[in-house]
């Protein structure tokens, strides 16, 4: 069943629905005050009703979307609170890569809590969410039509981020920097392979064949690259919020100083340059200049 509610909406039985985002006639909430904006009041009432239905283990019914243009002082978390939906609902519906919005940005606002998983152009977060929900058949297929074209999504009513997804979205989680590899040397004090003396190892060593592609563990900017006596050919990325990653012993460096990189972008290839006993990647995560054990910050790696 599809019905009109100021825009096209979809029920839990609908396989596809078309939503016209960022287009003339799309219901736009302009004031986040019930007394001043009837559309905001409508969004609040429908969202309250959806929570009541979910609490009673009932179908929350129709999903409606509005739009809102952000203003100075707005944040993802403050808007989620005002619209009475979890921040992950706003984030996944709008394809946000991080918990930040810019002034004047148009956001879609739903009338139900839940998770939206992109199918056509999935991000790393989408793939992580999909992995958690491989056996979950509760997703509702929707087609969201934006100015840039139509996007197919799965909507999971009432769901929120798992802890791993939350950590990834909030920027405290990093992707594995190789397509595959095993830890050959852990973080912390170890016996130096050249001197035999106990020394502090500021990262982890990941064994992999020479020429294996090395990926950026998170979005960032190349803050340093070159040829170090110990690390050999290396790349250092600045990820903001005090976080840095270091990739050492590379055979090839494929990025340049100050270059912006995306998570998963190829930085170079595994090698054995510098002080190395064989081909591997030396990988570090630093916070405010201090080395952190990377293992707890890598998804699925123990």
N, C-alpha and C positions, 0 to 999 in steps of 0.2 A: 504494500500500500504506500502510495506517495501522495502527500497533500500539500497545499500551499499554506505557508505561514510567514508571509512577508518575504519568503525565499523558499526554495525547494528544500524539503527535509526528508529524512528517511526513517523507517521503523526498523525494528530488529529483524523483521521478515524480509526486508528489501535487499536485493542483491546489488543494486546500484542506484545512486542518486546523484544528480548534477547540482552543484552549488556554484553560483556565480560570484567569485571573490573579487574584491577590489574593482567592482564595476558599478556604473550608475544604477540607482534603484536598490542596491544592496542595503539592507537595514543597518544604519550606522548609529551606534550609541555615542552621543556627544557629551553627556553629563553623567557622572557616576553618582547621581543623587536621584532617588526614587521619585521625589516630589517634582523634580524638574524635567525628567526624561522618561516618558512612558515606555520606551523601548528597554531602558535599563530595568524598569520595574517588571516588565514582561520577562526579561532574561532571568531576573532573580526569582520570580514566582515559578517559572518552569524548572529552574535548577533545583529549587527547594522540593518541588514535586518529584523530580527524578531521584533525589536522595531518599525520599520517603519510600518510593517504590523499590529501590535497591535494598534498603534496610529491611523491607518486608519480603525479600527474595522474589520480587515480582519484576516483570519486564518494565523497564523505565519508559517505554513508549517512544514517541517521536523525538528525534534529535534536530534542533534548530540551530542555525548559526547567525551571528551578528558580526559586525565589524566595529573596530574602535581604533582611532588614530591616537598614538601615544603623545603625551605631553611632558614638559620639563618636570622632572622629579618622579616620573613613573618608573617602576622596575618590574621585572617579571614577577617577583614575589608579592609586591604591593598590589599589582593588578589581579593576580590569582586570588588574593584575599578579598578584593572588592567584588570580583565576579563570582566568588564562592565556588571556585574549582581548584583542584590541585595545580601547582605550578607545572608539573609534567604534562598535564592536559593541554595547557596553553603552549608549552614548548613543542610537544610532538605534533600538535595540529598545525603549527606555524613553521615547522621545520627548523627550529632554532638550534644552532650548534652549541650554544653556551647560554648561561643564565644572564644575558644582557640584551636590552632593547635600546633602540635609538629614538630620539625625539622625532615625531612625525611618522613613525613606522606604523603601517596598518596591520593590525592583528585580527585574526578571526577569533570569535568568542563563542563557545558552545553552550548548550543548556544541560549538559550532562558531564559528570566526571568520567575520566577514562584515559586510555592510551591510544594514540593514532600511529600506526606503523606504515611507512611509505613502501609501496610495492614497486613502482616504476624506477625511481632513482634513490634506492636506499643508501643511507649514510652508514657509518660504522655503528652508530647508536641503533639504527633500525635493524642492522644485522644481529647486534647483540640482543635486542628485544625479541627478534624472531627466534633466536636460538633458545631463549627461555620459554617460548610458547609453541614449540614444535607440535606438542600433543594437545594444544588448547584449541578447541573448535568453536569457541564462543565469539570469535571475531566476526564483525559485520563488514561486508565489502561495500565501500562507497567510492564514488568518483567525484573528486573535488575539481571544479573547473576554475582556474585562475586566469589572469590576463596572459600569462606565459603558456597556457595550455592546460589540459586536463591531467589530473594526477589520481591514480588509484591508491586507496589506502585500506587498511583493516582497522576497524575501531573496536576496542575491547572495553565495553562499558564498565565503569566502576573500578578498573584496575589502576595500579600505581607502579612506579618504578620498583624493581627489585634492588637490593643494596648495591649490587655490582653496576647496574644501570645508573643508579643515582650517583655513584662515585665517578663513573665515566662522564656523565653530563656535567657534573660540577667541577670537572677538571682535575680531580685528584687520582685519576686512573690513566694509565698509558697503554698503548697497544704494544704487542710483542714486535720487536724491531727486525725480525727475520721471518721468512715464510715458514721455516721450521728450524729447530736447533735444540741442543741440549746444554745445560749448564755444566761446564767443565771446571769452573772455579767460582766459589761463592763469595759473597760480600763479607768483609770483616778481616780479622787477623788470619794470616795463612803463612805457610812456609814459602819464602821467595824461591821461585823455580831456578833462579840463577845463583843466588848466594846461599840458599838453605836457611837463612835467618828469618825469624818471624817478622812480617811486615803487614801493614794495613792495606787491604785491597779495597779500593773505593767504589768498586762496581762489581759486576758479574761478567764472567767470560762465557760466551756462547759458541760452542764448537759448530762449525759449518764448513763446507768445501769452499775453496778459493773461488771467487766469482759470484757467490751467493748474493743476491740483492739485499741491501740494507735499507729499511724503511724508517721514516720519521715516526717516532712514537706518539707524537701529538702535533697539532698545529703550532707553528712558531716561526722564528726568523733565525737565519744563520748568523750567529754572533762571532764565530771564529772558525777558521779552518786553516790547515797548513800541514807541516811535517815536523812532528815532535820526536825528540830522541827516544822517548819511552813509548809513547802512543803511536808512533809512526804517522801515517796519513790519518787525519782525524777531522771530525766535524763536531762543532758545539752549537746547539740550538737554544735560543731563549724563548720560553713559552709564556712569559708573563707571570704575574703573581709570585715571583721569586723562584720559579722552577726552571731548571736547565737540564738538558740531556747531552751526553757525550758519547761519541761513536769512534772507537779507535782501532788501529791496525788495519785500516782499509787498504785495499789494493788500488782502488779507483775512487776518486771523489767526483760526484756528479752535480754538485751545487756550488754556488759562489757566495762570497761574503755579502751579508745584508739581504740575501734573497729570502722572500717569504715562502714558506713551505706549508703544505697541508699534511695532516696525519695520513700515513701510508705512502707518501711520496718517496721515490727512490733517492737516497742521499749518496749512495756509492755502492761498493761491492766489498765483500769479505776478503781479507788478505792476511799477510803475516809481516807487515812492516813494523819498524821500531823494535823494541825488546819483546820478542815473541818466540814461543817454542813451536808454533805451528799455526795454520790458518784458523782464525776465530775472530769474533767480534768482542771487543771490550766495551761494555755498555754501562753508563752511569746515569743516575738521576740525582740532581742536586736541588736542595731547597734553601734559599737564602745563602748560597755558597757552601752549604754543608752537604756532604754525601749522604744519601738515603739508601737503604736496602731496596733495590728495584723489585724484588720478588713479590712483596705484598701489593705492589701497585700495578702489577701486570695481570690481566684477566686470565683466570684459569691456570696460572702457573704457581706451582708449589715446590 
